[in-house]
Amino acid sequence: MKTSGVLLAVATAASLGACSFGPNGNPPAMPQPEHYGATAQPAQTVSAQGVAQTFVVGARPVPEWWKLFRSDALDSLVDEGLRNSPTLAAADRNLAAAREQLRAQIGQSMLPSIDAGGQATRERALGIPEAGPNTVLYNVFVGQLQASYTFDLFGAARLENAALAARVGMQAFQFDAARRALAANIVSAAISAAALHAQIDATERLVALANDEARDREKRYALGALAHADVLAAQQNAASLAASLPGLRQQSLTTRHALAVLLGRTPDAAPPDLDLASLDVPRDVPVVVPSDLLQSRPDVLAASAALKAAAADVGVATAQMFPSLSLTASMGKGGFSWPAMLSGAGALWSVGASLSQPVFHGGALFAQRRAALASYDAAVAQYRQTVLAAFENVANTLAALEHDAEALAAADTAARAAQGAFGETAARQRLGSVPRSATRSAEQQWRNAQLDEIRYTGARLSDTAALFQSMGDPPAPVGHAGDAGDAGDGAHAASAQPSTGHAQHAEPTENAATR
């Protein structure tokens, strides 16, 4: 009997290799376009402010890309935010909790459980009237060790562990994405604050010039040299420019407050604005090829982990249709007194086994498996959408960077021309050949051109940061398990996936495994 039971168990275990419990969880094949956008990006942008950015196709992502802006103040802000952000700290602790939950589930499902217990009671029972008193008082002392173990015959526990391990991995990738997004938001906020500061300075100068022009026209009107309509037009222009300042100042304060919160500070402790001119534009920007982008972007890797978890869920739902075998055992001592319990006569033990096979659950098990398959199909579609969104993100940032350079080049040319005209007009005024109003008008044209240049400079810097962010992180070295799988040997075992194809989607019939 024992030999036949062992042979039956071996045959059952051997047959599991041919069982199809669910999809394998591999990401679907995605298109690999030659270039990201509707048109191929150029080898480099046009030169703007003396810098032409080169698109290095096939380069690896840059981990600490913000350091390429060559600003110690910006580096300090990013480092502070990564250290002190409450949002990032909460995500880190949630990830640590998820890893501990994975360790707990693996230990509980893959290893036997052993419990020790002790009991001491005093009881009163009815006696036999013919034999003596009607009341019997006695003590009971029991000490026991109890063990139990459920054999994972069809991999249900292993697949449950695999699903949870994949979800922990997904959470780890989401943490990486949150960390990179925090760095990008800090850089973007710092650039926006610097650009707004420069715009406010230029606008304040424009307001001062407009007020000077209005006062000058008032004097000329008083002398009868101008019509009153000219005075009103100058006053209207000065007031319109002054009305734009509160909005700029509000944007500046809002941006500074947001930056302070990103750094883990209160808004009243917002850092001073950076000097926009102190930020260098990186000359070389990486353009990761689409096949490598799928291994470097945390959002795509998180979607891939979610796909593996959904595949394991299908295997769990399938394995629940098959038999479950559990063993229990206990040993201990018992007696009506301490000496009796410790004697050989007080030995207690028990050994048992239970086998259960689902027979009829009203179609619930089949419905659960179909639900798991539908969730898997949804995860496949979500993965595809995540990849497409990643391609779109890269395409948009590449196009934005190219067009930013073109706009900035034009704005820079206009600003230089306007500055030159202002310088020449000021020189002619000093010689007495043109009035003061001509110099003021030339300076207004220069300041307006300068405003456009400031806006396009900020846009170019921000879009450069967005492009670095869209490239993701360099993939981990081969053989590096990563933090997501750091749950001991059990986590490594749990990460194995059933080697089946999604196309089968076979339903088990009559409680037999699909082959």
C-alpha positions in Angstrom: 0.0 0.0 0.0 2.8 2.3 0.9 4.7 1.6 -2.3 1.6 2.1 -4.5 0.9 5.4 -2.7 4.4 6.7 -3.3 4.2 5.7 -7.0 0.9 7.4 -7.3 2.3 10.6 -5.8 5.3 10.5 -8.1 3.1 10.0 -11.2 0.9 12.8 -10.1 3.9 15.2 -9.6 5.4 14.2 -13.0 2.2 14.9 -14.8 2.1 18.5 -13.4 4.8 19.4 -15.9 2.3 19.0 -18.7 -0.5 20.8 -17.0 -1.6 24.1 -18.5 -2.8 26.2 -15.6 -2.7 29.7 -17.1 -0.8 32.1 -19.4 2.9 32.5 -18.9 2.8 36.2 -18.1 5.3 37.3 -20.8 4.5 40.8 -22.2 3.0 40.8 -25.6 5.2 41.8 -28.6 5.0 45.5 -29.3 5.9 47.4 -32.5 9.4 48.7 -32.7 9.2 51.9 -34.7 12.3 53.3 -36.4 11.6 56.7 -34.8 9.1 57.9 -32.2 7.3 60.7 -33.9 5.3 61.2 -37.1 8.6 62.4 -38.6 12.1 61.4 -37.7 13.9 63.7 -35.3 17.0 65.5 -36.7 20.5 64.6 -35.6 20.5 67.8 -33.6 18.5 71.0 -33.0 19.2 74.3 -34.5 21.7 76.4 -32.5 20.0 78.7 -30.0 21.9 81.0 -27.6 25.1 79.3 -29.0 24.0 75.7 -28.1 22.8 73.0 -30.5 21.5 70.0 -28.7 22.5 66.6 -30.2 20.1 63.6 -30.0 22.3 60.6 -29.2 20.3 57.7 -30.6 20.9 54.4 -28.8 22.4 56.0 -25.7 21.6 54.8 -22.2 19.4 56.8 -19.8 21.2 59.1 -17.4 20.4 58.3 -13.7 21.1 61.7 -12.2 20.4 63.7 -15.2 19.7 66.9 -13.4 23.4 67.3 -12.7 23.9 68.0 -16.4 22.5 71.5 -15.9 25.7 72.3 -14.0 24.0 74.1 -11.1 25.1 73.3 -7.6 22.0 75.0 -6.3 19.7 72.9 -8.4 21.6 69.7 -7.4 21.1 70.7 -3.8 17.4 71.2 -4.2 16.9 67.8 -5.8 19.0 66.0 -3.2 17.0 67.7 -0.4 13.7 66.7 -2.0 14.7 63.1 -2.4 15.7 63.0 1.2 12.8 64.8 2.8 9.7 64.4 0.7 6.9 63.0 2.9 5.2 61.5 -0.2 8.3 59.6 -1.2 8.9 58.5 2.4 5.3 57.2 2.6 5.8 55.3 -0.7 9.1 53.8 0.6 7.4 52.6 3.9 4.5 51.1 2.0 6.9 49.2 -0.2 8.8 47.9 2.9 5.5 46.8 4.3 4.6 45.0 1.1 7.9 43.1 1.1 7.3 42.0 4.7 3.9 40.8 3.8 5.4 38.8 0.9 7.9 37.2 3.3 5.0 36.4 5.7 2.9 34.8 3.0 5.8 32.7 1.7 6.7 31.4 5.2 3.1 30.6 6.0 2.3 28.8 2.8 5.6 27.0 1.9 6.8 25.8 5.4 5.1 23.7 8.1 3.6 25.5 11.1 4.5 24.4 14.6 2.7 25.7 17.7 3.2 25.0 21.4 0.4 25.1 23.9 -0.2 24.4 27.5 -3.4 24.0 29.5 -4.1 23.8 33.2 -7.8 23.5 34.4 -9.8 22.6 37.4 -13.1 20.9 36.7 -16.2 19.8 38.5 -18.2 16.8 37.2 -21.2 14.8 38.3 -20.3 11.7 40.2 -22.2 8.4 40.3 -24.6 8.4 43.2 -24.3 4.7 43.9 -20.5 4.9 44.1 -20.1 7.9 46.4 -20.5 11.7 46.5 -22.4 13.4 43.8 -19.6 15.8 43.0 -16.1 15.1 41.6 -13.4 17.7 41.6 -10.2 17.2 39.6 -7.3 18.9 37.8 -6.2 18.5 34.2 -2.7 19.4 33.0 -1.8 19.2 29.3 1.2 20.4 27.3 1.4 19.8 23.5 3.3 20.6 20.3 1.1 20.8 17.2 2.3 20.7 13.6 0.5 21.0 10.3 1.5 21.2 6.6 -0.4 21.5 3.4 1.2 20.0 0.4 1.2 22.3 -2.6 0.4 19.5 -5.0 -0.8 21.7 -7.9 1.1 24.9 -7.2 -1.8 27.0 -5.8 0.4 28.4 -2.9 3.4 28.8 -5.2 1.3 30.7 -7.7 -0.3 32.9 -5.0 3.2 33.8 -3.9 4.2 34.5 -7.4 1.3 36.9 -7.8 2.1 38.7 -4.6 5.8 38.9 -5.6 4.9 40.4 -8.9 2.7 43.0 -7.2 5.5 43.9 -4.8 7.7 44.3 -7.9 5.1 46.5 -9.5 5.0 48.6 -6.3 8.8 48.8 -6.4 8.7 50.1 -10.0 6.0 52.6 -9.1 8.3 53.8 -6.3 11.1 54.3 -8.8 8.7 56.2 -11.0 7.6 58.4 -8.1 11.2 59.1 -7.2 12.1 60.1 -10.8 8.9 62.2 -11.1 9.7 64.0 -7.8 13.2 64.9 -9.2 11.6 66.1 -12.5 9.0 68.1 -10.7 11.6 69.8 -8.5 13.7 70.7 -11.6 10.7 71.9 -13.5 9.5 74.0 -10.5 12.9 75.5 -10.0 13.2 76.4 -13.7 9.7 77.9 -13.8 10.5 80.0 -10.7 13.7 81.3 -12.2 11.9 82.1 -15.5 9.1 83.9 -13.7 11.6 85.9 -11.6 13.3 87.1 -14.8 9.9 87.9 -16.4 8.9 89.9 -13.4 12.2 91.9 -13.5 11.7 92.6 -17.3 8.0 93.5 -16.8 8.8 95.9 -13.9 11.2 97.7 -16.2 8.6 97.9 -18.9 6.1 99.3 -16.4 8.7 101.9 -15.4 9.3 102.9 -19.0 5.6 103.1 -19.7 5.1 105.4 -16.7 7.9 107.6 -17.9 6.3 107.8 -21.3 2.9 108.7 -19.8 4.5 111.4 -17.6 6.4 112.8 -20.6 3.3 113.0 -22.7 1.4 114.7 -19.9 4.1 117.4 -19.8 4.0 117.8 -23.6 0.2 118.0 -23.5 0.4 120.7 -21.0 2.7 122.6 -23.4 0.2 122.0 -26.2 2.6 119.8 -28.2 0.3 116.6 -28.0 -3.3 115.8 -28.1 -5.1 114.5 -25.0 -5.8 111.2 -26.8 -2.0 110.5 -26.9 -1.8 111.0 -23.2 -4.7 108.6 -22.5 -3.1 106.0 -24.8 0.1 106.2 -22.9 -1.7 105.9 -19.5 -3.7 102.9 -20.8 -0.5 101.2 -21.9 1.2 101.8 -18.5 -1.9 100.5 -16.6 -2.2 97.4 -18.8 1.5 96.5 -18.2 1.0 97.1 -14.5 -2.0 94.8 -14.5 0.1 91.9 -15.8 2.5 92.1 -12.8 0.1 90.8 -10.1 -0.5 87.7 -12.2 3.1 87.0 -12.7 3.9 87.5 -9.0 1.0 85.1 -8.1 2.4 82.5 -10.4 5.9 83.0 -8.9 4.6 82.6 -5.4 2.5 79.6 -6.3 5.5 77.9 -8.0 7.8 78.7 -5.0 5.3 77.3 -2.5 4.9 74.2 -4.6 8.7 73.8 -4.8 8.9 74.2 -1.0 6.4 71.4 -0.4 8.2 69.2 -2.9 11.3 69.7 -0.8 9.5 68.8 2.4 9.4 72.4 3.6 6.6 74.7 4.6 5.7 77.3 2.0 7.1 80.1 4.2 10.5 78.4 3.9 10.6 78.4 0.1 14.1 78.5 -1.3 15.3 81.6 -3.2 14.9 81.7 -7.0 17.7 80.4 -9.1 19.3 82.6 -11.7 18.0 81.5 -15.1 21.3 82.3 -16.7 23.2 80.0 -14.3 21.5 76.9 -15.8 23.4 75.3 -18.7 21.5 73.5 -21.4 22.8 69.9 -21.8 24.3 69.6 -25.2 23.9 65.8 -25.6 20.5 64.2 -24.8 19.9 60.5 -24.9 17.3 58.9 -27.2 16.8 55.3 -26.1 15.7 53.0 -28.8 12.1 51.7 -28.4 13.2 48.1 -27.6 15.4 49.4 -24.7 12.8 51.9 -23.6 10.6 49.0 -22.5 13.3 47.9 -20.1 14.2 51.4 -18.7 10.8 53.1 -18.0 9.4 52.3 -14.6 5.8 52.7 -15.7 6.3 50.0 -18.5 8.1 47.7 -16.0 5.3 48.2 -13.5 2.7 47.2 -16.2 4.8 44.1 -17.0 4.8 43.1 -13.3 1.0 43.6 -13.2 0.8 41.3 -16.2 2.8 38.6 -14.4 0.6 38.9 -11.3 -2.6 38.5 -13.4 -1.1 35.4 -15.1 -0.4 33.9 -11.7 -3.9 34.7 -10.6 -5.2 32.5 -13.5 -3.0 29.7 -12.3 -4.3 30.1 -8.7 -7.9 30.0 -9.9 -7.1 26.8 -11.9 -5.2 25.1 -9.1 -8.1 25.6 -6.7 -10.1 23.0 -8.8 -7.7 20.2 -7.8 -7.3 18.2 -4.7 -5.7 19.5 -1.5 -3.7 17.3 0.9 -2.9 18.4 4.5 -1.1 16.6 7.3 -1.4 17.3 11.0 0.4 15.9 14.0 0.6 16.6 17.7 2.5 15.2 20.7 2.6 16.1 24.3 1.9 15.2 27.9 -1.3 15.2 30.0 -2.5 14.1 33.4 -4.6 14.9 36.4 -1.5 16.0 38.3 1.9 17.4 37.5 3.7 14.1 38.4 1.2 12.1 36.3 1.6 14.5 33.3 5.4 14.2 33.4 5.3 10.4 33.7 5.4 8.0 30.7 1.7 7.2 31.2 0.9 10.9 30.3 2.1 10.7 26.7 -0.3 12.1 24.1 0.0 12.1 20.4 -2.0 12.1 17.2 -1.3 11.9 13.4 -3.8 12.7 10.7 -4.2 13.5 7.1 -7.0 15.1 5.1 -7.7 15.1 1.4 -10.3 17.4 -0.2 -11.5 17.6 -3.8 -13.9 20.3 -5.0 -16.9 18.5 -6.5 -19.7 21.1 -6.8 -19.6 24.8 -6.0 -22.4 26.0 -8.2 -20.0 27.0 -11.0 -18.1 29.4 -8.7 -14.7 27.9 -9.4 -15.1 28.1 -13.2 -16.5 31.6 -12.9 -13.5 32.6 -10.8 -11.1 31.3 -13.4 -12.9 33.1 -16.2 -12.8 36.3 -14.2 -9.0 35.8 -13.7 -8.6 35.3 -17.5 -10.6 38.4 -18.2 -8.4 40.3 -15.7 -5.3 39.0 -17.5 -6.6 40.1 -20.8 -7.2 43.6 -19.3 -3.7 43.6 -18.0 -2.4 42.8 -21.5 -4.4 45.7 -22.9 -3.2 48.0 -20.1 0.4 47.0 -20.9 -0.1 47.8 -24.5 -1.6 51.2 -23.6 1.3 52.0 -21.2 3.9 51.3 -23.9 2.0 53.4 -26.5 1.7 56.2 -23.9 5.5 55.9 -23.3 6.2 56.2 -27.0 3.9 59.2 -27.2 5.6 60.9 -24.3 9.0 60.5 -25.9 7.7 61.6 -29.3 6.2 64.8 -27.8 9.2 65.7 -25.8 11.5 65.2 -28.8 9.3 67.4 -30.9 9.0 70.0 -28.2 12.7 70.2 -27.8 13.3 70.7 -31.5 10.6 73.4 -31.7 11.8 75.1 -28.5 15.2 75.5 -30.1 13.7 77.0 -33.2 11.6 79.4 -31.3 14.4 80.4 -29.0 16.8 80.9 -31.9 14.3 83.3 -33.4 13.6 85.1 -30.1 17.3 85.3 -29.4 17.9 86.9 -32.8 15.1 89.4 -32.2 16.3 90.2 -28.7 19.9 90.8 -29.9 18.7 93.0 -32.8 16.4 95.0 -30.4 19.2 95.4 -27.9 21.5 96.6 -30.7 18.9 99.1 -31.9 18.5 100.3 -28.3 22.2 100.8 -27.9 22.5 102.8 -31.1 19.5 104.9 -30.3 20.9 105.7 -26.8 24.2 106.7 -28.4 22.4 109.0 -30.8 20.4 110.5 -27.9 23.7 111.3 -26.1 24.8 113.1 -29.3 21.5 115.0 -29.3 20.2 113.7 -32.6 17.1 111.9 -31.2 14.8 112.7 -28.3 14.6 110.8 -25.1 11.3 109.2 -26.2 13.0 107.5 -29.1 15.5 105.8 -26.7 12.6 104.8 -24.4 10.7 103.3 -27.3 13.8 101.3 -28.3 14.3 100.0 -24.9 10.6 98.9 -24.7 11.0 96.9 -27.9 14.2 95.3 -26.4 12.5 94.4 -23.1 9.5 92.9 -24.9 11.8 90.8 -27.1 13.7 89.8 -23.9 10.5 88.6 -22.4 9.9 86.2 -25.3 13.5 85.0 -25.0 13.1 84.3 -21.3 9.9 82.3 -21.9 11.5 80.2 -24.6 14.6 79.7 -22.5 12.6 78.3 -19.7 10.6 76.1 -22.0 13.8 74.7 -23.5 15.2 73.9 -20.1 11.9 72.3 -18.9 11.5 70.2 -22.0 15.1 69.0 -21.8 14.3 67.8 -18.2 11.1 66.2 -19.5 13.1 64.3 -22.2 15.6 63.0 -19.7 12.7 61.9 -17.5 11.0 60.2 -20.3 14.0 58.0 -21.0 13.7 56.2 -17.6 16.6 54.5 -15.7 19.3 52.2 -17.0 18.2 48.6 -16.7 19.5 46.6 -13.7 22.6 44.4 -14.4 21.9 40.8 -15.5 21.5 38.6 -12.4 20.5 41.5 -10.2 17.2 40.5 -8.5 16.3 44.0 -7.5 14.6 45.2 -4.4 11.3 43.8 -5.5 12.5 40.2 -5.1 14.3 40.7 -1.9 12.3 38.4 0.2 14.6 35.4 0.8 14.8 32.1 -1.1 11.1 31.6 -0.9 10.5 34.8 -2.9 12.8 33.5 -5.6 10.9 30.2 -5.7 7.6 32.0 -5.7 8.6 34.1 -8.7 8.5 31.1 -11.0 5.6 31.3 -13.5 3.6 28.5 -15.1 5.1 27.8 -18.5 1.8 27.8 -20.5 0.5 29.9 -23.3 -2.4 32.3 -23.0 -3.8 31.2 -26.3 -4.9 27.9 -24.8 -7.3 29.3 -22.2 -8.6 25.7 -21.7 -11.2 25.0 -19.1 -10.6 21.9 -16.8 -13.3 19.3 -17.2 -14.4 16.7 -14.7 -11.8 17.8 -12.2 -8.9 16.9 -14.5 -6.0 19.2 -15.4 -6.0 20.6 -18.9 -3.1 19.1 -20.8 
